[in-house]
């Protein structure tokens, strides 16, 4: 059994600290690094990239809507020409910083509202796909497991890895529970670890109504901005290692 663990990092901004990148990088195998549109400043992003390189953690571009005030979690109807250019711009910026840090960007994981929108919205999904193909078609796209985006991206020639979320609730249809609703975010690290073990072994996750929903995923995310993110990730890695699950990046 093999599974990638990823986390959203590089999200501190100036005097404001978000998450514990150093601690998370000791646990995860892939790091989704902010590109400055929803979070992150150049110096902090560079420091996170250097820390990832020192630990042999694979780096991905965590692209987002241009929404610092909303942390990239507000839905936006962005024109295709702007969205394509914005995604190219973010990937290019991170590629330059990564090169200076002695590492390289291997994949792209959209953030927040952009991630959720392109999982179902073909127009914006196509914009993100076209942006990736324009700057570096070898980049892997990380997408929500079970979403139409996976087939759209593969049909366009991109490599895709499906992702599940350790600390998020699921609907019976396999979608993420909205952050505005009860049960959207999970906090019990032991419960989360057992849920993810069940996912690895049986390919299912318990939904908010108690039913089992099938989820095929090759990467599991722990959100770095959660107050208990490090504890969740540490417990998850510990349980996986106890049960013989090999933790390694899909892009290693």
LUMGUGU-988296 format. One line per 4 residues: number of its first residue (from 1); their letters; for each residue y, x, z of N, C-alpha, C. Coordinates in steps of 0.001 Angstrom, whole numbers, plus 500000, padded with zeros to 6 digits. Each point is the difference from the previous one (the first is absolute). Example, Ala and Ser with C-alpha at 12.3 -4.5 7.8 and 13.67 -1.06 7.14 Angstrom:
2
1> AS> 494310/513190/507800/501190/499110/500000/501200/500900/500000 | 501050/499650/499280/501190/500820/500060/501090/499230/500730
% end
This chain:
252
1> XXXX> 498812/500838/500000/501188/499162/500000/501247/500879/500000 | 500973/499598/499181/501236/500758/499867/501190/499045/499969 | 501108/500398/500624/501203/499168/499972/501237/500873/500148 | 501034/499628/499258/501307/500645/500130/500820/499261/501053
5> XXXX> 500710/500743/500838/500960/499422/500936/501397/500407/499555 | 500889/499030/499849/501365/500326/499592/501019/499375/500933 | 501207/500552/499990/501085/499471/500823/501327/500210/499299 | 500954/499102/500294/501336/500074/499419/500867/500930/500857
9> XXXX> 500429/501110/499421/500703/501034/500763/501313/500389/499318 | 500736/500925/500640/501272/500448/499451/501083/498944/500068 | 499887/499064/500951/500912/498857/500040/501158/500127/500996 | 500109/501139/500673/501165/500203/500878/501248/500181/499142
13> XXXX> 501154/499669/500574/501236/500075/499228/501125/500512/500887 | 500480/501206/499718/501080/500581/500793/499606/500107/501457 | 500802/499369/500874/499743/500066/501443/498945/498999/500464 | 499543/499129/499085/499031/498963/500367/498581/500445/499658
17> XXXX> 499143/500033/501002/498617/500447/499815/499080/498800/499827 | 499157/500068/498987/499030/498949/499731/498603/500603/500005 | 499189/499610/500980/498636/500475/500052/499880/501434/500483 | 498753/500488/500011/499684/501362/500439/499200/500669/498891
21> XXXX> 500712/500539/499023/499345/500574/498828/499033/501122/500354 | 500403/500881/500893/499158/501150/500355/498660/499543/500558 | 500033/499024/500904/498761/499506/500595/499135/499287/498962 | 500620/499189/499154/499229/499273/498992/499369/500941/498981
25> XXXX> 500708/501072/499669/499465/500938/499013/498802/500784/500524 | 499805/500005/501306/498796/500606/500575/498798/499070/499907 | 500238/498758/499577/498946/498981/500006/499628/499522/498597 | 501012/499719/499177/499748/499382/498701/499612/501030/498942
29> XXXX> 499495/499490/498879/499643/500874/498883/500973/499872/498829 | 500813/498933/499999/501015/499811/498960/501294/499514/500643 | 501135/500476/499475/501310/499639/500554/500863/499363/498921 | 500410/498756/500231/500919/499308/499106/501416/500353/500464
33> XXXX> 500671/500854/499256/501279/500545/500463/501166/499258/499365 | 500912/499510/500850/501181/499266/499545/500805/500845/499012 | 500674/499301/499088/500753/500683/498947/501503/499773/500092 | 500468/499428/501122/501421/499861/500225/500591/498634/499705
37> XXXX> 499244/499112/499349/500564/498697/499650/499872/498985/501132 | 498897/500010/500723/499856/499077/501136/500154/500728/501326 | 499806/501310/499986/500068/500823/501211/499935/501461/499599 | 500311/500870/500971/499854/501431/499775/501252/500665/499454
41> XXXX> 500286/501199/500507/501061/500841/499442/499363/501284/499487 | 500707/500717/499165/499415/501147/499306/499406/501037/500945 | 500741/500347/501049/499510/501029/500928/498753/499529/500735 | 499996/498760/500431/498838/499477/500709/498790/499859/499103
45> XXXX> 500225/499554/498770/498902/499882/499042/499393/501365/499720 | 500853/501003/499813/499508/501353/499735/499183/500519/501177 | 500459/499735/501215/499261/500437/501183/498630/499332/500071 | 499923/498728/499683/498719/499294/499999/499072/500567/498934
49> XXXX> 500540/500305/498837/499182/500582/498932/499457/501374/500390 | 500814/500798/500652/499541/501312/500455/498894/499852/501051 | 500164/499026/500897/498989/499760/501026/498700/499505/499373 | 500093/499176/498963/498803/499521/499305/499295/501152/499299
53> XXXX> 500780/500860/499365/499405/501152/499311/499280/500915/500978 | 500565/500201/501179/499394/500881/500995/498672/499450/500507 | 499813/498688/499911/498780/499368/500502/499053/499570/498886 | 500319/500362/498750/499187/499616/498839/499873/498490/499862
57> XXXX> 501056/499284/500336/500036/498549/499815/500584/499712/498621 | 499327/499155/499244/500442/499656/498647/501253/499128/500071 | 500927/500222/499058/501300/499329/500018/500119/498979/498874 | 500573/498824/500337/500308/498979/499011/501444/499571/500117
61> XXXX> 500561/499463/498913/501382/499518/499981/500040/498544/500454 | 500733/499747/501083/500113/498654/500567/501278/499359/499455 | 499927/499536/498768/501177/499474/499305/500320/498584/500472 | 501273/499603/499873/500422/498713/500560/501198/499451/499253
65> XXXX> 500353/498765/500328/501275/499466/499553/501120/500817/500652 | 501170/499982/499373/501169/500687/500567/500542/499126/501142 | 499496/500216/501220/500274/499068/501103/499896/500706/501354 | 500913/500913/500275/499988/500713/501276/500217/499061/501185
69> XXXX> 500934/499057/499859/500312/499118/501128/498832/499090/500355 | 499225/499614/499009/498867/499111/500245/498675/500705/500096 | 500018/501348/500028/498785/500816/500077/499026/499655/498867 | 500549/499568/498882/499167/499722/498836/499112/498786/500137
73> XXXX> 500281/499148/500980/499122/498847/500245/500625/498677/499563 | 501088/500070/499227/500632/498789/499481/499656/499849/498523 | 499592/498790/499609/499660/499747/498602/501236/500156/499122 | 499819/500599/498836/501116/500225/499091/499576/499725/498561
77> XXXX> 500876/499337/499270/499775/499727/498578/500759/501047/499196 | 499347/501131/499795/500640/501150/499353/499709/499974/498500 | 501015/500243/499195/499821/500062/498549/499003/501104/499648 | 499231/499777/498959/498958/500956/499627/500552/501390/499737
81> XXXX> 501117/500085/499309/500564/501322/499691/500368/500745/501274 | 500512/499274/500998/500356/500630/501269/498762/500395/500793 | 499005/499124/500039/498806/500281/500798/499233/501189/499435 | 499838/500039/498699/499316/501142/499380/500723/501298/500335
85> XXXX> 501315/500011/499815/500785/501212/500271/499960/500377/501475 | 500063/498997/500889/499980/500280/501440/498682/500635/500429 | 498891/499527/499457/498694/500559/500363/499862/501419/499455 | 500428/500201/498756/499970/501359/499431/500850/500949/500845
89> XXXX> 501185/499554/500367/500929/500808/500794/499368/500412/501327 | 499370/499056/500689/499409/500285/501308/498822/500973/499889 | 499138/499762/499032/498863/500906/499811/500492/501401/499667 | 500979/500083/499107/500531/501305/499607/500616/500750/501162
93> XXXX> 500740/499285/500839/500610/500635/501168/498937/500548/500938 | 498957/499195/500240/498956/500470/500910/499212/501150/499389 | 499792/499969/498698/499306/501111/499344/500758/501301/500187 | 501322/499960/499898/500799/501204/500191/499919/500518/501413
97> XXXX> 500111/499124/500974/499895/500404/501407/498590/500500/500308 | 498997/499348/499439/498619/500417/500243/499756/501407/499441 | 500534/500249/498830/499842/501339/499403/500618/501055/500908 | 501152/499707/500557/500657/500944/500908/499209/500184/501286
101> XXXX> 499231/498990/500371/499192/500067/501228/498625/500614/499753 | 499705/500333/498757/498719/500619/499686/498865/499020/499809 | 500334/498746/499731/498964/498999/499773/500351/499224/498738 | 499293/498896/499733/500238/499221/498792/499730/498529/500267
105> XXXX> 500705/499136/499275/499801/498556/500103/498775/499620/499170 | 499033/499341/500630/498747/499658/499334/499866/498513/499670 | 500763/499168/500679/499849/498558/499782/501301/499279/500321 | 500034/498707/499706/501168/499160/500279/499529/498774/500766
109> XXXX> 500665/499734/501138/499752/498770/500743/501331/499276/500202 | 500222/498894/499312/501222/499230/500239/500067/499526/501453 | 501226/499776/500460/500231/499646/501406/500453/498556/500149 | 499635/499403/501119/500585/498752/500461/500020/498873/498997
113> XXXX> 501202/499448/499772/500145/498852/499115/499595/500329/498570 | 500273/501208/499555/499590/500390/498646/498480/499995/499886 | 499332/500525/501002/498525/500035/500031/499437/498585/499887 | 500532/499097/500828/499483/498635/500017/500341/499245/498726
117> XXXX> 501189/500237/499453/500415/499302/498787/499140/500385/498809 | 499828/501308/499782/499265/500411/498800/498499/499748/500107 | 499532/499676/501196/498593/499621/500143/499705/498729/499210 | 501033/499151/499796/499812/498707/499343/500942/499761/498813
121> XXXX> 501152/500648/499981/501031/499773/498980/499797/500982/498841 | 499538/499474/498865/499627/500891/498901/501193/500718/499390 | 501170/499365/499965/501159/500650/499400/500410/501230/500778 | 500175/499873/501331/500375/501163/500793/498853/501004/500086
125> XXXX> 498773/499509/500014/498847/500910/500003/500009/500872/498746 | 500267/499383/498867/500048/500746/498741/501112/501035/500027 | 501128/499654/500627/501100/500963/500117/499577/501240/500788 | 499320/499794/501117/499554/501124/500822/498940/500812/499250
129> XXXX> 499084/499319/499349/498974/500686/499210/500645/500843/498907 | 500953/499431/499278/500675/500731/498919/500778/501201/500531 | 500577/499852/501182/500737/501120/500597/499063/501158/500328 | 498857/499682/500593/499022/501045/500329/499512/500690/498732
133> XXXX> 499684/499221/498988/499508/500574/498746/501060/500877/499344 | 501273/499626/500174/501080/500757/499369/500206/501359/500643 | 499856/500076/501315/500275/501274/500680/498751/500851/500173 | 498846/499372/500283/498772/500770/500201/498798/499053/500013
137> XXXX> 499381/499765/498848/498880/499056/499920/498746/500438/500751 | 499987/501230/500500/498844/500450/500779/500063/499513/501448 | 501154/499470/500423/500139/499516/501368/499134/498763/500223 | 499358/499949/501158/499181/498845/500382/500915/498947/500617
141> XXXX> 499765/498741/499667/500749/498905/500622/499173/499420/501139 | 500591/499897/501190/499346/499359/501134/500463/498548/500048 | 499034/499069/500026/500337/498583/499906/499179/499182/500982 | 500512/498818/500321/499328/499102/500932/498638/499587/499475
145> XXXX> 498974/500210/500801/498637/499644/499613/499921/498522/499636 | 499353/499717/498888/499814/498623/499569/501139/499405/499214 | 501082/500745/499796/501171/499463/499310/499885/500169/498484 | 500656/499128/499224/499993/500129/498537/500570/501324/499513
149> XXXX> 500860/500626/500807/500614/501271/499609/498952/501039/499632 | 498879/499987/500683/498979/501013/499755/499528/499956/498553 | 499676/498823/499494/499531/499905/498612/501136/500242/499014 | 501228/499541/500325/501130/500255/499100/500229/501498/499825
153> XXXX> 499955/500734/501104/500249/501445/499937/498875/500725/499268 | 498769/499615/500281/498862/500643/499319/500011/499708/498508 | 500349/498770/499627/500082/499657/498582/501085/500816/499304 | 501023/500407/500761/501087/500800/499430/499667/501490/499980
157> XXXX> 498850/500373/500546/499560/501387/499950/500213/500809/501256 | 500462/499374/501069/500199/500731/501250/498718/500003/500838 | 499831/501051/500779/498960/500014/501027/500540/499247/501204 | 499148/499199/500640/500439/499155/501105/499046/500148/501181
161> XXXX> 500552/500018/501207/499186/499958/501211/500414/498759/500785 | 499016/499241/500458/500258/498769/500746/500159/500319/501482 | 500929/499282/500637/500370/500300/501381/499850/498777/500899 | 499519/500259/501213/499975/498993/501062/500920/500457/501119
165> XXXX> 500377/499064/500879/500931/500313/501082/499324/499807/501352 | 499978/501079/500788/499343/499952/501304/500728/499088/500966 | 501325/500054/499984/500809/499337/501025/500648/498702/499530 | 499459/499402/498926/500545/498741/499504/498932/498915/499982
169> XXXX> 500443/498755/500228/499114/498861/499916/499809/499571/498554 | 498844/499384/499716/499677/499535/498657/499823/498488/499979 | 500407/499385/498895/499746/498583/499797/498573/499826/499478 | 499463/498785/500029/498655/499777/499448/499906/500319/498504
173> XXXX> 501157/500049/499320/500013/500316/498567/500061/501506/499732 | 500085/500807/501068/500042/501442/499838/501385/500588/499890 | 501034/499167/500163/501375/500494/499988/500416/500399/501406 | 501072/500777/500113/500528/500366/501311/500760/498819/500591
177> XXXX> 499842/499783/501297/500772/498970/500686/501467/500421/500002 | 500891/499079/499655/501431/500305/499974/500460/500501/501361 | 500891/500991/499983/500536/500542/501254/500798/498959/500781 | 500326/498893/499372/500719/498929/500690/499057/499073/500770
181> XXXX> 498690/500199/499827/499031/499100/500615/499206/500695/501103 | 499465/499189/500906/499183/500507/501097/498731/500662/499453 | 499629/501117/500610/498785/500695/499583/500188/500965/498855 | 501260/500231/499607/500264/500879/498856/499717/501459/500321
185> XXXX> 500385/500426/501216/499857/501404/500387/499069/500099/501205 | 499021/500897/499918/499025/500193/501071/500366/501234/500818 | 499661/499974/501302/500409/501091/500885/498852/500602/500814 | 498884/499311/500114/498873/500468/500809/499210/501046/499221
189> XXXX> 500163/501282/500376/499398/501068/499203/498476/499940/499943 | 499357/499573/501085/498533/499916/499995/499516/498883/499081 | 500676/498859/500060/499661/498891/499105/500212/500395/498550 | 501115/500665/499728/500302/500439/498644/498931/500950/499477
193> XXXX> 499577/500947/500843/498988/500969/499586/498686/499311/499656 | 499608/499014/500786/498747/499290/499720/500115/499179/498720 | 501169/499392/499783/500219/499248/498751/499849/500908/498782 | 500557/501204/500101/499949/500908/498862/498597/500592/499802
197> XXXX> 499255/500172/501084/498605/500424/499859/499197/498938/499254 | 500255/498748/500314/499331/498910/499300/500370/500002/498523 | 501264/500305/499712/500426/500093/498607/499230/501091/499262 | 499906/501183/500606/499312/501112/499352/498520/499682/499801
201> XXXX> 499374/499423/501005/498559/499741/499937/499638/498807/499116 | 500771/498913/500169/499597/498732/499385/500963/499479/498946 | 501171/500619/499880/500956/499562/498995/500694/498702/500317 | 500094/499650/501289/500660/498751/500390/500956/500242/501164
205> XXXX> 501015/499123/500107/500957/499998/501109/500093/498578/500527 | 500104/499860/501323/500172/498678/500583/501430/499517/499779 | 500134/498817/499392/501305/499407/499746/500529/499314/501255 | 501248/499538/499953/500640/499407/501174/499309/498718/500456
209> XXXX> 499261/499343/499106/499306/498772/500386/498565/500250/500442 | 499618/501296/500101/498662/500343/500441/498991/500174/498893 | 500358/499620/498786/499084/500170/498870/499969/501457/499559 | 498996/500366/499229/499881/501355/499480/500445/500024/498545
213> XXXX> 500903/500900/499686/500502/500125/498637/499563/501349/499438 | 499492/499989/498773/499522/501241/499383/501175/500830/499512 | 500013/501278/500395/501070/500927/499621/499358/501314/499568 | 500200/500365/498743/499484/501272/499486/501132/501011/499989
217> XXXX> 499922/500977/500878/501100/500956/500147/499468/501419/500165 | 500774/500956/499485/499663/501425/500126/501014/500738/500857 | 500994/499270/500521/500992/500599/500883/500435/498963/501022 | 500264/500465/501228/500451/499130/501083/501340/500524/500497
221> XXXX> 500973/499086/500129/501336/500378/500444/500241/499620/501452 | 500632/500921/500738/500568/499703/501304/501502/500199/499872 | 500790/498949/500211/501446/500106/499827/500607/500972/501016 | 500721/500995/499498/500553/501027/500873/501130/499521/500890
225> XXXX> 500630/498851/499671/501138/499527/500788/499590/499106/501159 | 498703/499730/500155/499524/499189/501129/500081/500815/501290 | 500398/499380/501122/500102/500734/501274/498683/500637/500441 | 498889/499392/499609/498691/500532/500413/499256/500624/498822
229> XXXX> 500738/500431/498982/499390/500508/498773/499077/501186/500254 | 500471/500969/500789/499193/501201/500244/498730/499649/500758 | 500111/499144/501000/498821/499593/500769/498994/499279/499115 | 500487/499142/499109/499114/499284/499081/499298/500979/499068
233> XXXX> 500767/500888/499391/499423/500958/499057/499012/500938/500682 | 500328/500437/501219/499112/500903/500727/498674/499311/500360 | 500088/498763/500470/498791/499242/500331/499166/499737/498752 | 500670/499699/498913/499310/499743/498743/499238/501233/499528
237> XXXX> 500664/501142/500022/499338/501233/499576/498837/500339/500932 | 500196/499835/501289/498953/500302/500968/498758/499138/499759 | 500184/498709/499808/498862/499109/499779/499310/500306/498678 | 500791/500303/498971/499402/500338/498709/499136/501255/500119
241> XXXX> 500519/501012/500671/499244/501240/500148/498744/499786/500833 | 500091/499154/501023/498827/499689/500824/498906/499329/499175 | 500411/499190/499021/499037/499238/499199/499650/500673/498681 | 500440/501247/499830/499622/500755/498818/500779/499671/498738
245> XXXX> 501184/499416/500157/500846/499705/498851/500845/501238/499686 | 499867/500523/498806/500752/501189/499594/501420/499595/499612 | 500993/500580/500662/501404/499687/499725/500545/501040/499015 | 500346/499532/498808/500483/500898/498962/500859/499215/499026
249> XXXX> 501031/500643/499454/500869/499324/499054/499287/499736/498685 | 500299/498887/499384/499468/499658/498677/500542/500950/498949 | 501114/500650/500287/500653/500884/499037/499907/501469/500392 | 499085/500322/500912/499886/501365/500483/499401/500950/498977
% end
